[in-house]
Amino acid sequence: MTTESEADRPSPSRRPTIARIARLGVLALVGTAIVAGALIGPGWFVALVPRRIVRRFVQTTAYALIATWSLAVLAAPVGLVFSVLAVRRARRERRSWTRAGRVFLFASSALIALLIGEGFAKLQLDRLHRIPKLENAFPTIAPSKDDTRLRIAVIGESSARGEPYQPWLSAIQIVERALDPIFPDRRIEVSVLAQGGFCLEQAILELEQLKLRPDAIVLYAGHNEFAARMGWDRNGAHYVGEFSPKSLLRKTIESLEQRSYAVSLAREVIDLQEVDTMPLPNATRAPIDHPAFSSDEYAFLRQDFEKRISALLAYCDRTGILPILIMPPSNDADTPPFRSYLAASTDDASRASFETRFLRVKEREAEAPDDAIAGYRSLLDEQPRFAEAHYRLGRLLMARGEKEEARRRFTAARDLDGMPMRCPSDFRAAYVSAAARRPRAIVIDPSEEMLRLNPNGQMDFGLFHDAQHPNLVGYVGIANAVLSALEERRALGWPEGVAAPRLEPRAVAADFNMNREKWVEIARRSENFYRRTASMRYDRAGEVHADRYAAIVAGLIEGGDPEALGLISLDRGQGTPRGSEAPALEAPAGGR
């Protein structure tokens, strides 16, 4: 007679065999390789596979990981509890508890795997977002007496490296040449470690490349704190009662992210896959848009920004390096916000009504500017955080000569942008607050020196090529601000009785041999910026500037003067020749 325990016992044909175990092992290894490759190793095959396929594969795998992880987190504890209860009941009733035991082993193994995975994700996140121990990056001892070199390291983003003028010049390269006659017995060495698209976190990590301790570190970062982490089409879950499958998915992931390092890592992988994508040529946004970030994300990035500046300043204090912090200026008067949004409590009907009224006011700007000013003020009384109304009101006030209020409106539009491509004011303030207890730190707001060179009295096309990158006039203004600060502090051994030079754009252009070939390339880069970003706005306003730069390129090729064509300051030439009254900024023929 067969007992119950014998019936539950697996037959020889059902017993695990070596082949079956091997197959399961192979499947586990393949699955592990796929997940690991998707999360941390796509770079090694990106050269072989089209980028869009890599992006889709990595994101699909990350979403699958989040789903699997979430199910496991829910199922494993439930399975563990029920299996324990089933084992106890089976033993009490003197029945076989083999199956319940297997469920117990499976659930407990899953929980252990989840804990190990969480630990791995935590270590990976800590590694990715570490604040480097720079003492280990290069020697911190003082240079020998025989070493008279003055070393300056530059970290930050594309403006720190001089775009769109690289590799020919940058603000600190201008400073370098100006320092040569001031320190005739020292050789000035500038190491430009800045990279296009870098946020502050990435910029500081570049210091690990240095082999020798610098005398000064110049930091110029803040425009990319969002764009380096968020794709151009990322929408935060913003409006109350709003529902779509995509918004629900994002809101669910955001909730899980607060409770799991693994989900947080997967979410970061998903977002980073979108960072290097450009807006689709035919894509447009809506006048009433969504922010790319949540309020919690914004607050975290602001706090993290100041924390990293503070860590850098603490390191400089310990090692005797002079920190020079440049608050990133931006083109506020000629750059509208990329996204404008309303209060989160605004429902669908109210948003539609507001958009209709906004577009009606916008249409009256040309024929009835006073009515449009009154209309924008009324809209802002209702929705004070609507960036587009601030910007358009600022433009109308500027045309009426009310420059001070116009400047405040332009600043508000920049700070309320739902997809920040320019450093917001509270991030700029982080430079000041982080340096408040660091008396050696030099914090520079170059805006005043830049405005000295711009008769408009605004941060506009007179000083910038686009939203973030200064033109030659702007870079010279930044260089003057740095030189003035060094003289005022007598930094780096600045000699007594020596005044900081006042640099002029024409002299700098000649000194750096800015010939026609270089100007053509600079104009093309600026045109490309606007072509790529035009569809990030609802009205594709960037296309006007792209066409302007295209006209400048054509004019340069035909022999036109860069300044007369408006390349040096777009507000002067506006893309059309002015005649021959302005001295040419082109260096003598021969050489680059």
C-alpha positions in Angstrom: 0.0 0.0 0.0 1.4 3.4 -1.0 1.5 6.0 1.8 0.7 9.7 1.3 4.3 10.7 1.8 5.4 8.2 -0.9 2.8 9.7 -3.3 4.1 13.2 -2.8 7.7 12.0 -3.3 8.8 12.9 -6.9 9.2 10.0 -9.2 12.7 9.3 -10.7 11.6 10.9 -14.0 10.7 14.1 -12.2 13.9 14.3 -10.2 16.2 17.1 -11.2 18.9 15.9 -13.4 22.4 17.3 -14.1 21.2 18.3 -17.6 18.2 20.1 -16.3 20.2 22.0 -13.7 22.7 22.9 -16.4 20.0 24.3 -18.6 18.6 26.4 -15.7 22.1 27.6 -15.0 22.7 28.7 -18.6 19.3 30.5 -18.6 20.2 32.3 -15.4 23.6 33.3 -16.8 22.1 34.6 -20.0 19.4 36.6 -18.2 22.0 38.0 -15.8 24.2 39.0 -18.8 21.3 40.7 -20.6 20.3 42.7 -17.5 23.9 43.6 -16.6 24.7 44.6 -20.2 21.6 46.7 -20.5 22.2 48.6 -17.2 26.0 49.1 -17.1 27.5 48.1 -20.4 25.8 49.4 -23.5 28.8 51.4 -24.5 30.8 48.4 -25.7 28.3 47.5 -28.5 26.9 50.9 -29.3 29.4 51.3 -32.1 28.0 48.1 -33.7 24.3 48.7 -33.2 22.3 51.8 -34.2 21.8 54.1 -31.2 18.0 54.1 -31.4 18.0 50.2 -31.1 20.4 50.3 -28.2 18.2 52.9 -26.5 15.1 50.9 -27.0 16.7 47.7 -25.8 18.2 49.3 -22.7 15.0 51.1 -21.7 12.8 48.0 -22.4 15.1 45.9 -20.2 15.1 48.5 -17.5 11.3 48.7 -17.5 11.1 44.8 -17.4 13.5 44.9 -14.5 11.3 47.4 -12.6 8.2 45.2 -13.3 9.9 42.0 -12.2 11.4 43.6 -9.2 8.1 45.1 -8.1 6.3 41.7 -8.5 9.1 40.0 -6.6 8.9 42.5 -3.7 5.2 41.9 -3.4 5.2 38.1 -4.0 8.2 37.0 -2.0 7.1 38.1 1.4 3.5 36.8 0.7 4.9 33.4 -0.4 7.2 33.3 2.6 4.3 33.9 5.0 1.9 31.5 3.4 4.6 28.7 3.0 5.5 29.0 6.7 1.8 28.7 7.6 1.4 25.8 5.2 4.4 24.0 6.7 3.0 24.4 10.2 -0.4 23.2 9.2 1.0 20.2 7.4 3.1 19.2 10.3 0.2 19.6 12.7 -1.9 17.4 10.5 1.0 15.0 9.9 1.0 15.5 6.2 3.9 16.0 3.8 5.1 19.6 3.7 7.5 19.1 0.7 5.7 21.4 -1.6 5.2 24.1 1.0 8.9 23.7 1.8 9.9 24.3 -1.8 7.7 27.5 -1.8 9.5 28.6 1.4 12.9 28.0 -0.1 11.9 29.8 -3.3 10.5 32.8 -1.4 13.4 33.1 1.0 15.9 32.8 -1.9 14.0 35.6 -3.7 14.1 37.8 -0.7 17.9 37.2 -0.3 18.3 38.0 -4.0 16.3 41.2 -3.6 18.5 42.3 -0.7 21.7 41.5 -2.6 20.3 43.4 -5.6 19.4 46.4 -3.4 22.9 46.3 -2.0 24.5 46.2 -5.5 22.2 49.0 -6.7 23.1 51.1 -3.7 26.9 50.6 -4.3 26.4 51.4 -8.0 24.5 54.6 -7.3 27.1 55.7 -4.7 29.8 55.1 -7.3 28.0 57.0 -10.0 27.2 59.9 -7.8 30.3 60.0 -5.5 32.0 63.1 -4.5 35.6 62.2 -5.3 38.3 62.2 -2.7 40.5 64.5 -4.7 43.4 64.1 -2.3 44.1 60.8 -4.0 43.8 62.3 -7.5 47.1 64.1 -7.6 49.9 65.2 -5.2 48.8 67.8 -2.7 52.3 68.9 -1.7 53.5 72.4 -2.7 55.5 72.7 -5.9 59.3 72.8 -5.5 61.0 76.1 -5.5 62.4 75.5 -8.9 58.9 75.0 -10.4 57.7 78.5 -11.3 54.7 77.4 -13.3 51.3 78.8 -12.5 48.8 76.0 -13.1 45.1 76.7 -13.6 42.5 73.9 -14.1 39.2 74.7 -15.7 36.2 72.4 -15.0 32.6 72.8 -16.1 30.5 72.7 -19.2 30.7 73.8 -22.8 30.8 77.5 -22.0 33.8 76.8 -19.7 35.7 75.4 -22.6 34.7 78.2 -24.9 32.0 76.9 -27.2 31.4 77.7 -30.0 35.0 79.0 -30.2 36.9 75.8 -29.2 39.6 74.9 -29.7 40.7 78.4 -30.5 39.8 80.4 -27.4 37.8 80.5 -24.2 37.4 83.0 -21.3 40.2 81.4 -19.3 42.4 81.1 -22.3 41.9 84.9 -22.7 42.8 85.3 -19.1 45.9 83.1 -19.5 47.3 85.4 -22.2 46.5 88.5 -20.2 48.4 87.1 -17.2 51.6 86.5 -19.1 53.0 90.0 -18.8 51.7 90.3 -15.2 53.7 87.3 -14.2 56.8 87.5 -16.5 58.8 85.0 -14.4 56.1 82.3 -14.3 54.8 80.1 -17.1 51.0 80.0 -17.2 49.5 76.6 -17.8 45.8 76.2 -18.3 44.3 72.7 -18.3 40.8 72.8 -19.8 38.9 69.8 -18.4 35.4 71.1 -19.2 33.2 69.1 -21.5 30.1 70.0 -23.4 26.9 68.9 -21.7 28.5 68.3 -18.3 26.6 69.0 -15.1 28.5 69.9 -11.9 28.7 66.3 -10.7 30.4 65.2 -13.9 32.6 68.3 -14.0 34.2 67.7 -10.6 35.0 64.1 -11.5 37.3 65.4 -14.3 39.8 66.6 -11.7 40.8 63.0 -11.2 42.6 63.3 -14.5 45.1 65.8 -13.2 48.6 64.5 -12.5 49.9 67.6 -10.7 48.2 69.8 -8.1 47.0 73.1 -9.7 47.4 76.5 -8.1 43.8 77.4 -9.0 40.6 75.6 -10.0 38.1 77.5 -12.1 34.5 76.2 -11.9 31.9 77.3 -14.5 28.8 75.0 -14.3 25.1 75.2 -13.9 23.4 75.3 -17.2 23.1 71.5 -17.6 21.9 70.4 -14.2 18.6 69.2 -15.8 19.5 68.6 -19.4 22.3 66.3 -18.4 19.8 64.1 -16.6 16.5 64.5 -18.4 15.6 63.9 -22.1 14.1 66.8 -24.0 10.6 65.2 -24.1 10.5 64.1 -20.4 7.2 65.2 -18.8 6.8 65.3 -15.0 3.5 64.2 -13.5 2.3 67.7 -12.7 -1.4 68.5 -13.0 -3.9 67.1 -10.5 -6.4 64.7 -12.0 -4.4 64.3 -15.2 -4.2 60.7 -16.5 -2.4 59.0 -19.3 -0.7 55.6 -19.4 2.7 57.3 -19.6 2.0 59.6 -16.7 0.6 56.8 -14.6 3.7 54.7 -15.4 6.0 57.5 -14.4 4.1 58.3 -11.2 4.3 54.6 -10.2 8.0 54.4 -10.9 8.6 57.6 -8.9 6.7 56.1 -6.0 8.7 52.8 -6.2 12.0 54.8 -6.6 11.6 56.3 -3.2 11.5 52.8 -1.7 14.1 50.9 -3.8 17.7 51.5 -4.8 17.3 49.0 -7.7 14.3 50.9 -9.1 16.1 54.2 -8.7 19.1 52.8 -10.7 16.8 51.5 -13.4 14.9 54.7 -13.6 18.2 56.6 -13.9 19.2 54.3 -16.8 15.9 55.0 -18.6 16.3 58.8 -18.2 20.0 58.8 -19.3 19.2 57.0 -22.5 17.1 60.0 -23.5 19.7 62.7 -22.7 21.7 62.4 -25.9 18.6 62.4 -28.1 17.7 65.5 -30.1 14.1 66.8 -30.5 12.4 65.3 -33.5 12.4 67.8 -36.4 8.6 68.0 -36.6 7.9 67.8 -32.9 6.4 70.7 -31.1 5.3 71.4 -27.5 2.1 73.1 -26.4 1.8 76.7 -25.1 0.6 75.2 -21.8 3.2 72.6 -21.1 4.5 70.3 -18.3 7.7 70.7 -16.3 10.3 68.1 -17.0 10.9 67.6 -13.3 8.9 67.1 -10.1 9.2 69.6 -7.2 11.1 67.0 -5.2 13.5 66.4 -8.1 14.1 70.1 -8.4 14.7 70.5 -4.7 17.1 67.5 -4.6 19.2 68.8 -7.5 19.5 72.3 -6.0 20.6 70.8 -2.7 23.0 68.4 -4.4 24.4 71.3 -6.4 25.4 73.3 -3.3 26.7 70.2 -1.5 29.1 69.5 -4.4 30.4 73.0 -4.5 30.9 72.9 -0.8 32.9 69.7 -1.0 35.1 71.2 -3.7 35.7 74.3 -1.6 36.5 72.2 1.4 39.1 70.3 -0.6 40.6 73.5 -1.9 40.9 74.8 1.7 42.7 71.6 2.8 45.2 71.7 -0.1 45.8 75.5 -0.5 44.3 75.6 -4.1 42.6 78.8 -5.0 38.9 78.2 -6.0 37.5 80.6 -8.6 33.8 80.1 -9.1 32.1 81.7 -12.1 28.3 82.0 -11.9 27.1 81.1 -15.4 25.5 84.0 -17.2 22.8 83.5 -19.8 21.0 85.2 -22.6 17.8 86.1 -20.8 16.5 88.9 -22.9 16.6 87.1 -26.3 15.9 83.6 -25.1 12.3 82.6 -24.3 11.6 79.8 -21.9 11.5 76.3 -23.5 8.4 75.2 -21.5 5.8 77.2 -19.6 3.3 75.6 -17.2 0.6 76.5 -14.8 -0.1 75.7 -11.2 -0.5 72.0 -10.5 -4.1 72.5 -9.3 -5.3 73.8 -12.7 -7.8 71.5 -14.2 -8.2 70.7 -17.9 -10.9 73.3 -18.6 -9.0 76.0 -16.9 -5.9 75.2 -18.8 -7.7 75.3 -22.1 -9.3 78.7 -21.2 -6.0 80.2 -20.1 -4.3 79.1 -23.3 -7.0 80.7 -25.4 -6.7 84.0 -23.6 -2.9 83.9 -23.7 -2.9 83.3 -27.5 -5.4 86.2 -27.9 -3.1 88.6 -26.0 -0.1 87.4 -28.0 -1.8 88.3 -31.2 -2.3 91.9 -30.1 1.4 92.5 -29.3 2.2 94.3 -32.6 -1.0 96.3 -33.1 -1.8 97.2 -29.5 1.3 96.7 -27.3 -0.3 98.6 -24.3 -3.3 96.3 -24.4 -0.9 93.3 -24.6 1.0 94.5 -21.6 -2.2 94.9 -19.6 -3.3 91.4 -20.8 -0.1 89.7 -19.7 -0.2 91.4 -16.3 -3.8 90.1 -15.9 -2.7 86.6 -16.9 0.2 86.7 -14.4 -2.1 87.8 -11.6 -3.9 84.6 -12.2 -0.9 82.3 -12.9 2.2 84.0 -11.5 4.5 81.1 -12.5 3.7 81.1 -16.2 7.1 81.8 -17.7 6.1 82.6 -21.3 3.9 85.6 -20.1 6.8 86.9 -18.0 9.1 86.8 -21.1 6.7 88.3 -23.5 5.8 91.1 -21.1 9.5 91.7 -20.6 10.0 92.2 -24.4 7.2 94.7 -24.6 8.5 96.6 -21.6 12.0 96.6 -23.1 10.6 98.2 -26.3 8.9 100.9 -24.1 12.2 101.7 -22.4 11.4 100.2 -19.0 14.6 98.2 -18.7 14.7 97.4 -15.0 11.3 95.7 -14.9 12.0 94.1 -18.2 15.2 92.6 -16.7 13.2 91.2 -13.8 10.7 89.7 -16.1 13.4 88.0 -18.2 15.0 86.6 -15.0 11.6 85.3 -13.9 11.0 83.6 -17.2 14.4 81.9 -17.0 13.9 80.7 -13.4 10.4 79.3 -14.1 11.4 77.5 -17.3 9.9 73.9 -17.2 13.0 72.6 -19.1 15.9 74.7 -17.7 18.7 75.1 -20.3 20.1 78.1 -18.4 21.3 78.2 -14.8 18.4 79.3 -12.5 18.9 82.0 -9.9 18.7 79.7 -6.9 21.5 77.5 -8.4 23.5 80.7 -9.0 22.9 81.6 -5.4 24.3 78.2 -4.3 27.8 79.6 -5.3 27.4 82.4 -2.9 26.0 80.3 0.0 28.5 77.5 -0.4 31.4 80.1 -0.3 30.0 82.1 2.6 32.3 80.4 5.1 35.2 80.0 2.7 37.1 83.3 2.7 39.7 82.1 0.1 37.0 81.4 -2.5 36.5 83.9 -5.2 32.9 84.0 -6.5 32.4 86.0 -9.7 29.2 87.2 -11.2 30.5 88.3 -14.6 27.2 90.0 -15.6 28.3 93.6 -14.7 31.6 93.3 -16.7 29.7 91.8 -19.7 27.1 94.6 -19.6 29.9 97.2 -19.8 30.6 96.0 -23.3 26.9 95.9 -24.4 25.2 99.3 -25.0 21.8 97.6 -24.7 22.2 97.1 -21.0 20.7 93.6 -21.2 21.9 90.0 -21.3 21.0 89.5 -24.9 22.4 88.7 -28.4 24.9 91.5 -27.8 26.7 89.1 -25.5 25.6 85.6 -26.5 25.4 83.4 -29.6 22.5 81.4 -28.2 20.8 80.7 -24.9 24.0 79.9 -22.9 27.2 80.4 -25.0 28.7 83.8 -24.9 29.9 85.5 -28.1 33.4 87.0 -28.3 32.2 90.2 -26.5 30.7 88.0 -23.8 33.8 85.9 -23.3 35.9 89.1 -23.1 33.6 90.4 -20.4 34.0 87.2 -18.4 37.8 87.4 -18.8 37.7 91.0 -17.5 35.6 90.0 -14.5 38.1 87.2 -13.6 41.1 89.5 -14.0 39.5 92.2 -11.9 38.7 89.7 -9.1 42.3 88.4 -9.1 43.6 91.9 -8.9 41.2 92.9 -6.1 42.2 89.9 -4.0 45.9 90.0 -4.9 45.4 86.3 -5.7 48.1 84.0 -7.1 50.8 86.4 -6.0 49.4 89.3 -8.0 52.1 92.1 -7.9 51.4 95.3 -6.0 50.8 98.3 -8.1 49.8 96.4 -11.2 46.3 97.0 -12.5 44.2 94.4 -14.3 44.1 95.1 -18.0 40.9 96.1 -19.7 40.5 93.8 -22.7 38.7 94.7 -25.8 37.1 92.3 -28.3 38.9 93.6 -31.4 42.3 93.2 -29.7 41.5 89.7 -28.4 40.3 88.7 -31.9 43.6 89.8 -33.4 45.6 88.2 -30.6 43.9 84.8 -31.2 44.1 85.2 -35.0 40.4 84.8 -35.6 40.3 84.6 -39.3 37.4 84.1 -41.7 37.6 80.3 -41.7 37.1 80.2 -37.9 34.2 82.7 -38.0 32.4 80.6 -40.6 32.7 77.5 -38.4 31.5 79.5 -35.3 28.4 80.7 -37.2 27.6 77.2 -38.4 27.8 75.8 -34.9 25.4 78.5 -33.7 23.0 77.7 -36.6 23.2 74.0 -35.7 22.3 74.8 -32.1 19.0 76.5 -33.1 18.2 73.9 -35.8 18.4 71.1 -33.2 16.5 72.9 -30.5 13.8 74.7 -32.5 11.1 72.1 -31.9 11.6 72.2 -28.1 9.2 75.2 -28.1 5.6 75.4 -29.1 6.2 78.2 -31.7 9.6 76.9 -33.0 11.1 80.4 -32.5 14.6 79.1 -32.8 14.2 78.7 -36.6 14.4 82.5 -37.0 17.8 82.5 -35.3 18.9 79.5 -37.3 18.1 81.3 -40.5 19.9 84.4 -39.3 23.1 82.4 -38.7 22.7 80.7 -42.1 22.6 84.2 -43.7 25.7 85.1 -41.7 27.5 82.0 -43.0 26.6 83.0 -46.6 27.8 86.5 -46.0 31.1 85.5 -44.5 31.7 83.1 -47.5 31.1 86.0 -49.8 33.7 88.2 -48.0 31.5 90.1 -45.5 32.9 91.4 -42.2 31.9 89.3 -39.1 30.9 92.3 -37.0 29.0 94.0 -39.8 27.1 90.8 -40.4 26.2 90.6 -36.8 28.2 87.6 -35.8 30.1 89.3 -33.0 26.9 90.9 -31.6 23.7 89.9 -33.3 21.9 92.9 -32.0 24.1 95.2 -34.1 24.2 93.6 -37.5 20.9 91.5 -37.2 22.3 89.3 -40.0 22.6 92.1 -42.6 25.7 94.1 -43.6 25.9 97.6 -42.1 28.5 99.0 -44.4 32.2 99.6 -43.7 32.0 101.9 -40.7 33.0 99.1 -38.2 36.6 98.0 -38.2 37.0 94.4 -39.3 37.6 91.8 -36.6 39.3 89.5 -39.0 43.0 88.8 -38.3 45.6 89.3 -41.1 45.5 86.7 -43.8 47.5 83.5 -43.3 47.0 80.9 -40.6 44.4 80.0 -38.1 
